[in-house]
Amino acid sequence: MKHLTTCSNSTKRNKKLFFIIALTFLLTGTLACSTTESLVVSGVVSDADGTPPAAAVIILLSTEDYDIAVDPVMTDEFGQYQFELPGGQNYLQIVVPLSGETSEDYNLHGYTSQLSLISVGSDDMIHNFTLIPCHDFILESFDSEGALILNDDWIGLRFVDDTAGIATEDLFIGNDKGEGTPSVPGVCIPLGQTRRFFVQRTIPNFGSIVLMADNDGAGFTAGAKGGTVLNLEYELARTQITRLRNNLVAYQTAGYKIPPAIDDELVKAESLLSQADSQTGAQQAALSDQATSKALWALENLELARAEHDIPRYRTGGLTVTVLDAASAPLSGATVAYTQTNHDFLFGIFDTLENTGIKGYELIQLAGINYLTTGFYLSETEPEQDQISWDYIDHQIGVLDLDEMGFTLKAHALLALWDFATPDYLKEMSFDEVNKEVYDHISELVERYRDQIDIWNVINEAHGRSAALDFSREEITTLTQTGIRAIRNHDPDARIIINSAFDWYGESRQMTLMTTGQSDDFTLSVPAYLDQLVVDGVNYDVIGQQLYNGGYSDIFTQWGLGDPFGIPTWDLSHISALLDQLGEYGQPVHITEQSVPSTWEPGWAQYGAGWRHNHWDEEMQAEYVHDFYTLAFSKERVEAITWWCINDSNSFINTGGLLDEDNNPKQAYFALRDLIAGWTTAGKGETNAAGQVTIRGYGGEYDLTVTHDDQSWRGTVHIWEQQTNEFNIQIPGD
């Protein structure tokens, strides 16, 4: 079971919300019905000096279905508004300013749009709004037919950040060219502030990818109100080419051997961008897309070339074996044969014995998987207070059976405080009672399974609001520390993970604002969350990071818990940079959750499902496995990669398993098996005059056989990554 906190504007509900936000006062919608007493809401819309905008549209949405509740109204010349609406429910109130000015015929807003929540039972029905002056950045984007993409037709992830890597709550509000004309996407950036745009776009011959536009690293900013029209495809191309150019210089300076083809692709991309400079509109966009495609291919190939250099650097070690005779003299000419029998690196997977059966686990063990994530969700391990489901954990999750198979085990999500996965008895407790229950619950689990489980995920996705119930940041920190204390007290040698969703910039904050009208002051970007853990003195061992990267999921819909959703895709160069940033914290990094599908359905596109290189099929899934594992395996701090799930029968990402529903291996299974086999060392050598031979191999345990004439020695040795050690062997005489 898994919960997605990534902000995607692609579900049906969110598409409706974006559509409504883009409306002007000329549009009306389906009115929400109510027989309860009506409410009168009024207020004033103005800036900090009390000056009203030329006009502002006030839109009221029912929070039950996000339909328009009453006809939109306009403020008067004094910025005043008033409307009557049915009582008995909550409403999302949206204020869209109109400045009366234009840029290239587009109507401008001049002030940021604002949202608020009208709550049932509130005595305060006066809602005043203080507007923030801003500069309109209008994003013209074109589809493959050369038509402008309209704001209310946009599909896929899009958000804005502050250039420091933290998503803001700036909204994409449409800009139109007058009465009856459709609007295109625009973001009104507060004066003096700097922003980057992140948008999901389909790039010909590359994929449906989330890309950044950052104005060649400077970001977009303005000191005065007004408007700037940008060709979005052109801005995306500029940014990707700058990324490629900067990475090339950095890697060449660091001594990496760069394939000449990558330099050639940079030249071609720059040439296309130069041609785009002299064009406008759809022609400029088409040339820019071609430039972006070439840059993205080169960026990924550059990262894979770097990975091939770094894998032996970070994943291998040396062992100098000295063979001596019975008199302790060096023995030359002895044959030393070695075969790796296991890996220090953790090649992992998630599932349950109940779902997959022994056959599934046997197959993935044959592929080289040595590490299992087992689901310890509170709603399943202790559904009723003080009644832990020991037999379920032992034989359906399968802890005892899977341990006997020789896997290294991790307990996942001791604390995963999603509403749907939290037992009712816990929700009814005071915080102090919850804190005590957390200690007792985790203590019992660790005490019982300390011999089977080496690694414990103490808390899951706590950087974000959706996995924290209504607790404050301080309370979540306390619960985290309580869980860690319980683990340390009952198994001092255990390793503790804190796991984050792939909500890297904290982009899910915007979804909270759009659905509740309230700012999300809880959710942090992943780096900000890790920084906060340091400030708070949280003592954990391993950084866990989810990296789902494309496809579609309807598993929550099947469970009656929500709408289906698409998972956006990021290019591997971007993923590589994020992993490098995680490595800078100096702790081991586990990629805790990752999968992509092996099929593609056309209907997935409407939910913002991303894809790479081609629509997902078995071949594309296998290609992704090869490239992603190569990249991640090369990172110095990464010590584990977990795929989610074994088979398709209950996979979080539809068709995201390495096996199909009947446990038949897919191409991705064989791709991973072959990679692990290629990262497994075996061979033999002959000792020199000093009786020595040096083995270079991947980190792990080795069977070693030494023979000389009729004498032999057999045993095991260990090669440690990034180390060179010595081992002496004495061959007895006759």
Residue pairs with C-beta under 8 A, 6 or more apart in sequence:
1 375
1 377
1 421
1 652
2 555
2 593
2 644
2 652
3 416
3 418
3 421
3 461
3 466
3 467
3 501
4 501
4 548
4 553
4 565
4 567
5 461
5 464
5 466
5 467
5 501
5 503
5 508
6 157
6 501
6 502
6 503
6 507
6 508
6 548
6 567
6 568
7 157
7 159
7 167
7 503
7 507
7 508
7 509
7 510
7 511
8 14
8 156
8 157
8 565
8 566
8 567
8 568
8 607
8 608
9 15
9 18
9 154
9 155
9 156
9 157
9 158
9 608
10 155
10 156
10 157
10 565
10 566
10 606
10 607
10 608
10 609
11 563
11 564
11 565
11 607
12 563
12 606
13 66
13 563
14 511
14 514
15 155
15 606
16 66
16 67
17 61
17 66
17 514
17 515
18 151
18 152
18 154
18 172
19 152
20 29
20 59
20 61
20 66
20 68
20 94
21 59
21 94
21 96
21 113
21 171
21 173
21 174
21 514
22 151
22 152
22 173
22 174
22 183
23 29
23 57
23 59
23 68
23 72
24 57
24 72
24 96
24 176
25 55
25 57
25 72
25 73
25 74
26 179
26 180
27 72
28 68
28 71
28 72
29 67
29 68
30 67
30 68
31 67
31 68
31 69
31 70
31 71
32 62
32 64
32 65
32 67
32 68
32 69
32 86
32 89
33 86
34 86
34 87
34 88
34 89
35 86
35 88
36 86
36 87
36 88
37 87
37 88
38 84
38 85
38 86
38 87
39 84
39 85
39 86
39 87
39 118
39 125
40 82
40 83
40 84
40 125
41 60
41 82
41 83
41 84
41 85
41 93
41 118
41 125
41 126
41 127
42 80
42 81
42 82
42 83
42 125
42 126
42 127
43 80
43 81
43 126
43 127
43 128
43 129
44 52
44 78
44 79
44 80
44 81
44 128
44 129
45 52
45 53
45 56
45 58
45 75
45 79
45 80
45 81
45 95
45 97
45 128
45 129
45 131
46 52
46 53
46 79
46 128
46 129
46 130
46 131
47 53
47 111
47 130
47 131
47 132
47 133
48 130
52 75
52 77
52 78
52 79
53 75
53 79
53 97
53 98
53 99
53 100
53 110
53 111
53 131
54 98
54 99
54 100
54 110
55 74
55 75
55 97
55 98
55 100
56 74
56 75
56 79
56 81
56 95
56 96
56 97
56 98
56 129
57 72
57 73
57 74
57 94
57 95
57 96
57 98
58 72
58 73
58 74
58 75
58 81
58 83
58 93
58 94
58 95
59 68
59 72
59 93
59 94
59 96
60 68
60 69
60 70
60 72
60 83
60 85
60 91
60 92
60 93
60 94
60 118
61 67
61 68
61 69
61 91
61 92
61 94
62 69
62 89
62 90
62 91
62 92
63 89
63 90
63 91
63 92
63 117
63 515
63 516
64 89
64 90
66 92
69 85
69 86
69 91
70 83
70 84
70 85
70 86
73 81
73 82
73 83
74 81
75 81
85 91
87 120
88 120
89 120
90 117
90 118
90 119
90 120
91 117
91 118
92 115
92 116
92 117
92 118
92 515
92 516
92 517
93 115
93 116
93 117
93 118
93 127
93 517
94 113
94 114
94 115
94 517
95 113
95 114
95 115
95 116
95 129
95 131
96 109
96 113
96 173
97 109
97 110
97 111
97 112
97 113
97 131
98 107
98 108
98 109
98 110
99 107
99 108
99 109
99 110
99 111
99 225
101 107
101 108
101 110
101 225
101 226
101 227
102 108
102 227
103 136
103 138
103 226
103 227
103 228
103 229
104 138
104 227
104 229
105 177
105 178
106 136
106 138
106 175
106 176
106 177
106 184
106 186
106 227
106 229
107 175
107 176
107 177
107 178
108 136
108 175
108 225
108 226
108 227
109 134
109 136
109 173
109 175
109 186
109 188
110 133
110 134
110 136
110 188
110 225
111 131
111 132
111 133
111 134
111 188
112 131
112 132
112 134
112 170
112 171
112 188
112 190
113 171
113 173
113 188
114 129
114 131
115 171
115 513
115 514
115 517
116 127
116 129
116 517
116 518
117 516
117 517
117 518
118 125
118 127
132 190
133 190
133 191
133 225
134 188
134 189
134 190
134 191
134 225
135 188
135 189
135 191
135 221
135 222
135 224
135 225
135 226
135 227
135 228
136 175
136 186
136 187
136 188
136 226
136 227
136 228
137 186
137 187
137 188
137 189
137 195
137 197
137 220
137 227
137 228
137 230
138 175
138 184
138 185
138 186
138 227
138 228
138 229
138 230
139 184
139 185
139 186
139 187
139 197
139 199
139 230
139 232
140 148
140 184
140 229
140 230
140 231
140 232
140 281
140 285
141 148
141 149
141 184
141 185
141 199
141 201
141 231
141 232
141 233
141 285
142 148
142 149
142 233
142 281
142 282
142 285
142 286
143 149
144 202
144 204
146 281
146 282
146 285
146 286
147 282
148 184
149 184
149 185
150 174
150 182
150 183
150 184
151 172
151 173
151 174
151 182
151 183
151 184
151 185
151 186
152 174
152 182
152 183
154 172
154 185
155 200
155 605
155 606
155 607
155 608
156 199
156 200
156 201
156 208
156 210
156 566
156 568
156 608
156 610
157 198
157 199
157 200
157 210
157 507
157 568
157 608
158 172
158 185
158 197
158 198
158 199
158 200
159 167
159 168
159 198
159 505
159 507
159 510
160 167
160 168
160 170
160 187
160 189
160 195
160 196
160 197
160 198
161 167
161 168
161 195
161 196
161 198
161 505
161 507
162 168
162 193
162 194
162 195
162 196
163 194
163 195
163 196
163 214
163 219
165 504
165 505
165 525
165 527
165 528
166 505
166 506
166 525
166 528
167 505
167 506
167 507
167 509
167 510
167 525
168 195
168 510
169 509
169 510
169 513
169 519
169 520
170 187
170 188
170 189
170 190
170 195
171 187
171 510
171 513
171 514
172 185
172 186
172 187
173 186
173 187
173 188
174 182
174 183
174 184
174 185
174 186
175 183
175 184
175 185
175 186
175 227
176 182
176 183
176 184
185 232
187 195
187 197
189 195
189 220
189 221
189 222
191 222
191 223
191 224
191 225
192 221
192 223
193 221
194 218
194 219
194 220
194 221
195 219
195 220
195 221
196 212
196 213
196 214
196 215
196 219
196 220
197 212
197 213
197 214
197 220
197 232
197 235
198 210
198 211
198 212
198 213
198 505
198 507
199 210
199 211
199 213
199 232
199 236
200 208
200 209
200 210
200 211
200 568
200 608
200 610
201 208
201 209
201 211
201 232
201 233
201 236
202 208
202 209
203 209
203 211
203 289
203 292
203 293
203 296
204 289
204 290
204 293
205 293
206 292
206 293
206 296
206 297
206 571
206 612
206 613
207 569
207 571
207 610
207 611
207 612
207 613
207 614
208 550
208 569
208 605
208 609
208 610
208 611
209 296
209 569
209 570
209 571
209 610
209 612
210 568
210 569
210 570
210 574
210 610
211 236
211 239
211 240
211 292
211 571
212 236
212 239
212 574
213 220
213 230
213 232
213 235
213 236
213 238
213 239
214 220
214 239
215 235
215 238
215 239
216 238
216 239
216 242
217 242
220 228
220 230
222 228
231 280
231 281
231 284
231 285
231 288
232 285
233 284
233 285
233 286
233 288
233 289
233 292
234 273
234 276
234 284
234 285
234 288
236 288
236 292
237 269
237 272
237 273
237 276
237 288
237 289
237 291
237 292
237 295
238 273
240 269
240 291
240 292
240 295
240 296
240 299
241 266
241 269
241 270
241 273
241 291
241 295
243 295
243 299
243 573
244 265
244 266
244 269
244 295
244 298
244 299
244 302
245 266
247 299
247 302
247 573
248 258
248 262
248 263
248 266
248 302
251 258
251 302
251 306
252 258
256 305
256 306
256 309
257 305
257 309
258 302
258 305
259 301
259 305
261 301
262 298
262 301
262 302
262 305
265 294
265 295
265 297
265 298
265 301
266 295
266 298
268 294
269 291
269 292
269 294
269 295
269 298
270 291
272 287
272 288
272 290
272 291
272 294
273 287
273 288
273 291
275 287
276 284
276 287
276 288
276 291
279 287
296 571
296 573
299 571
299 572
299 573
300 571
300 572
300 573
300 627
302 573
303 572
303 573
303 576
303 631
304 572
304 627
304 630
304 631
306 576
306 634
307 630
307 631
307 633
307 634
308 630
308 634
309 634
310 634
310 635
310 636
311 630
311 633
311 634
311 679
312 696
313 722
314 634
314 635
314 636
314 721
314 722
315 345
315 633
315 634
315 679
315 698
315 699
315 721
316 681
316 696
316 697
316 698
316 699
316 719
316 721
316 722
317 696
317 697
317 699
317 719
317 720
317 721
317 722
317 723
317 724
317 725
318 694
318 695
318 696
318 719
318 723
318 724
318 725
319 694
319 695
319 697
319 702
319 717
319 718
319 719
319 724
319 725
319 726
319 727
320 692
320 693
320 694
320 695
320 724
320 725
320 726
320 727
321 336
321 687
321 692
321 693
321 694
321 695
321 704
321 706
321 717
321 726
321 727
321 728
321 729
322 330
322 687
322 690
322 691
322 692
322 726
322 727
322 728
322 729
323 330
323 331
323 334
323 336
323 687
323 691
323 692
323 693
323 706
323 708
323 729
323 730
323 731
324 330
324 331
324 691
324 728
324 729
324 730
324 731
325 331
325 730
325 731
325 733
326 730
326 731
326 732
326 733
327 733
328 730
329 691
330 687
330 689
330 690
330 691
330 692
331 687
331 691
331 708
331 731
332 687
332 688
332 689
332 690
332 691
333 686
333 687
333 708
334 686
334 687
334 691
334 706
334 707
334 708
334 731
335 684
335 685
335 686
335 706
335 707
335 708
336 684
336 685
336 686
336 687
336 693
336 695
336 704
336 705
336 706
337 683
337 684
337 704
337 705
337 706
337 707
338 681
338 682
338 683
338 684
338 695
338 697
338 702
338 703
338 704
338 705
338 717
339 682
339 702
339 703
340 680
340 681
340 682
340 697
340 698
340 700
340 701
340 702
340 719
341 700
341 701
341 702
341 703
341 716
342 370
342 700
342 701
343 368
343 370
343 676
343 679
343 680
343 698
343 699
343 700
344 639
344 698
344 699
344 700
344 720
344 721
345 633
345 639
345 640
345 679
345 698
345 699
345 700
345 721
346 370
346 371
346 408
346 590
346 639
346 640
346 641
346 642
347 368
347 369
347 370
347 371
347 640
347 641
347 672
347 676
348 369
348 370
348 371
348 372
348 373
348 410
348 640
348 641
348 642
348 643
349 364
349 369
349 371
349 372
349 373
349 642
349 643
349 644
349 645
349 646
349 658
350 372
350 373
350 374
350 375
350 412
350 593
350 642
350 643
350 644
350 645
350 646
351 360
351 361
351 645
351 646
351 647
351 650
352 374
352 375
352 396
352 397
352 398
353 361
353 395
353 396
353 397
353 398
353 401
353 402
354 396
354 397
354 398
355 645
355 646
355 647
355 649
355 650
356 645
356 646
356 647
356 649
356 663
357 663
358 401
359 663
360 646
360 647
360 659
360 663
361 372
361 398
361 402
361 405
361 407
361 646
362 405
363 659
363 663
363 665
363 669
364 646
364 658
364 659
364 669
365 405
365 406
365 407
366 673
367 658
367 669
367 672
367 673
367 676
368 672
368 673
368 676
368 677
368 680
369 407
369 676
370 406
370 407
370 408
371 407
371 408
371 409
371 410
371 640
371 642
372 402
372 407
372 408
372 409
372 410
373 410
373 412
373 592
373 642
373 644
374 397
374 398
374 399
374 402
374 409
374 410
374 411
374 412
374 453
375 397
375 412
375 413
376 393
376 397
376 411
376 412
376 413
376 414
376 445
376 457
377 412
377 413
377 416
377 421
378 414
378 415
378 416
378 421
378 422
378 423
378 426
378 441
379 420
379 421
379 422
379 423
380 389
380 392
380 397
381 388
381 389
381 392
381 393
381 441
381 445
382 388
382 389
382 423
382 441
383 389
383 423
384 423
384 425
385 423
385 425
385 426
385 437
388 441
388 444
388 445
390 448
393 399
393 449
394 400
394 401
395 401
399 409
399 449
399 452
399 453
400 452
402 409
403 409
403 452
408 454
408 455
409 452
409 453
409 454
409 455
410 453
410 454
410 455
410 456
410 457
410 497
411 445
411 449
411 453
411 455
411 456
411 457
412 457
412 460
412 499
412 592
413 457
413 459
413 460
413 499
414 441
414 442
414 445
414 456
414 457
414 458
414 459
414 483
415 438
415 458
415 459
415 460
415 462
415 479
415 480
415 483
416 459
416 460
416 461
416 467
417 462
417 467
417 468
417 469
417 471
417 476
418 466
418 467
419 427
419 469
420 559
420 561
422 469
426 434
426 437
427 469
429 437
431 471
431 475
434 479
435 478
435 479
435 482
438 479
438 482
438 483
438 486
439 482
439 483
439 485
439 486
440 486
442 456
442 458
442 483
442 486
442 487
443 486
443 489
443 490
446 453
446 456
446 486
446 487
446 490
446 491
446 494
447 490
447 491
450 490
450 491
450 494
453 494
454 494
454 495
455 494
455 495
455 496
455 497
455 542
456 487
456 494
456 495
456 496
456 497
457 496
457 497
457 498
457 499
457 544
457 592
458 480
458 483
458 484
458 487
458 496
458 497
458 498
458 540
459 476
459 479
459 480
459 483
459 498
459 499
460 467
460 499
461 467
461 499
461 500
461 501
461 503
462 468
462 476
462 480
462 498
462 500
462 529
463 500
463 501
463 503
463 506
463 523
463 524
463 525
463 526
463 528
463 529
464 501
464 503
464 506
464 508
464 522
464 523
464 524
465 508
465 509
465 512
465 520
465 522
465 523
466 508
467 501
468 476
468 522
471 479
472 522
473 522
473 532
477 532
477 536
477 538
480 498
480 533
480 538
481 536
481 538
484 496
484 538
484 539
484 540
487 494
487 496
488 494
488 496
495 541
495 542
496 540
496 541
496 542
497 540
497 541
497 542
497 543
497 544
497 590
497 592
498 533
498 538
498 540
498 542
498 543
498 544
499 544
499 545
499 546
499 592
499 593
500 526
500 529
500 530
500 544
500 545
500 546
501 546
502 545
502 546
502 547
502 548
502 549
503 523
503 525
503 526
504 525
504 526
504 527
504 578
505 525
506 523
506 524
506 525
506 526
506 528
508 520
508 523
509 519
509 520
509 523
512 518
512 519
512 520
512 523
513 519
513 520
524 532
526 545
527 581
530 543
530 582
530 585
533 540
541 587
541 588
542 587
542 588
542 589
542 590
542 639
543 582
543 585
543 587
543 588
543 589
543 590
544 589
544 590
544 592
545 578
545 579
545 582
545 589
545 590
545 591
545 592
546 591
546 592
546 593
546 594
547 575
547 591
547 593
547 594
548 567
548 593
548 594
548 595
548 596
548 644
548 652
548 653
549 567
549 568
549 569
549 570
549 575
549 594
549 596
549 610
549 612
549 624
549 628
550 567
550 568
550 569
550 596
550 597
550 609
550 610
550 611
550 612
550 616
550 624
551 566
551 567
551 595
551 596
551 597
551 604
551 609
551 610
551 611
551 616
551 653
551 654
551 655
551 656
552 564
552 565
552 566
552 567
552 597
552 601
552 604
552 607
552 609
552 653
552 654
553 564
553 565
553 567
553 652
553 653
553 654
554 564
554 654
555 650
555 651
555 652
555 654
556 562
556 563
556 564
557 563
557 564
564 607
565 607
565 608
566 604
566 605
566 607
566 608
566 609
566 610
567 609
567 610
567 653
568 608
568 610
569 610
569 611
569 612
570 610
571 612
572 627
572 628
572 631
575 628
575 631
576 631
579 589
579 591
579 631
579 632
579 635
579 637
579 638
580 635
582 589
582 637
583 589
583 635
583 636
583 637
583 638
585 637
586 637
587 637
588 637
588 638
588 639
588 640
589 635
589 637
589 638
589 639
590 638
590 639
590 640
590 641
590 642
591 632
591 638
591 640
591 641
591 642
592 640
592 642
593 642
593 644
593 652
594 628
594 641
594 642
594 643
594 644
595 643
595 644
595 645
595 651
595 652
595 653
595 656
595 657
596 612
596 616
596 620
596 621
596 624
596 653
596 656
597 616
597 621
597 653
597 654
597 655
597 656
598 616
598 617
598 618
598 620
598 621
598 648
598 655
598 656
598 657
598 666
598 667
598 668
599 616
599 617
599 654
599 655
600 611
600 615
600 616
600 617
611 620
612 620
612 624
613 620
613 623
614 620
616 655
618 666
618 667
618 668
619 667
621 666
621 667
621 668
622 666
622 667
622 668
622 670
622 671
623 671
624 668
625 668
625 671
625 672
625 675
626 671
626 675
629 641
629 672
629 675
630 675
632 638
632 641
633 641
633 675
633 679
636 722
643 658
643 672
644 651
644 652
644 653
644 656
645 651
645 652
645 656
645 657
646 657
646 658
646 659
646 663
647 657
647 658
647 659
647 660
647 661
647 662
647 663
648 654
648 655
648 656
648 657
648 659
648 660
648 661
649 657
649 661
651 657
657 666
658 665
658 666
658 668
658 669
658 672
659 665
659 666
659 669
660 666
679 698
680 698
681 695
681 696
681 697
681 698
681 702
681 719
683 695
685 693
685 694
685 695
686 693
687 693
694 724
695 702
695 719
697 719
698 719
698 721
699 719
699 720
699 721
700 718
700 719
701 716
701 717
701 718
702 716
702 717
702 718
702 719
703 714
703 715
703 716
704 713
704 714
704 715
704 716
704 717
704 729
705 712
705 713
705 714
706 712
706 713
706 714
706 729
706 731
707 713
708 731
710 734
711 731
711 732
711 733
711 734
712 731
713 729
713 730
713 731
715 729
717 727
719 725
